[in-house]
Every structure is written in C-alpha cells, then in structure tokens.
Amino acid sequence: MRQAAGAFRRQAGWYHKAHPTFADALALVRKELWAQEETFYGLAAHTDTIKVPRAFMERLTDAVCYAA
C-alpha cells in the first residue's frame, strides 16, 4: 500500500507535497476496501445491466474516494 500511496497522492501544480496528507491516505484506504467488494454479487441474470469502461470507473472511484 505504501507504493500505491505515492501514485494516489493528489497535488496542485503550484504546491508540491513531499508526503501524502491524511485525506490522501484515507482516500487510498477507501479505494482498497471498495475494490475488495463484490459490487454486483447476487444480481439476478434477468436484470438490466450495462458495461462501463474501466477507465471511467477508475476516474469515478478516485473522485468518490476523496468526496466520501
């Protein structure tokens, strides 16, 4: 998780952070926990489902991790 923290650190172009902030760490923990969930487990086969591009889901998850 330590290696992932560096990649997950958000920063503005005008401000360089040497270490992840608490918000960065919390967002990383949320993302790791949510990635372990079987989100669509138990859905009936006859329900309406759509496929979502992985890149879109990654961006959405990253945004929600900080907003939660």
N, C-alpha and C positions, 0 to 999 in steps of 0.2 A: 504494500500500500504506500510505502514511503516513496517509491519510484513514481507511482501514479500521482502523488501529491504535487510533484513538480510540474507535471503535464496539465494538471487540473487547476493550477493557480491562475486566477484572473488578475489582470493588471491593466491599468491605463497606459497609453503610450508615453505620458508625461511623468509617470511615477513608477519606479522600479522597486518591486518588493523582493527582499533577499530571502524571506521565508513565507510560507503560506500563513494567512490570517486564520483566526478561529472560524470565520464564515467559510473560507476555502476548505478547511478540514471537515466541517460539518456537512458541506455540500458533497464532499468526496464520500463520506460515510453513508449519506443518504443514497447516493448513486450505487454504491456497492451493495447496500441492503436491498434496494429496489431491483437490482439486476438479478438477485437470487430468487426473487418471487416468480412463481409460475403464473403470470398475469392472466392468461387465457385458459387456465386449467379448469376443466369441468364445464366448458361451454358446450351446449348441445350442437350436434353436427348440422342441424337444420336452421340455425340462427343466421342472420345476415352478418357477414364479416367481410372486411376488406383488407387487402395487403397494403402496408405502409412502408415506404422506402426506409431502409436502415439509417441513412444519413439524416433524414427528417426526425426519426425517433431519437437519435443521439442528440441532436440540437434541442429538441423539446425536453428531453430528460435533463440535459445540462441546465437549461433555463429554469425548470421546475425545482431542481435541487437547490438553487440559490433562493428561489421565491418562497419555498415552503417554510 
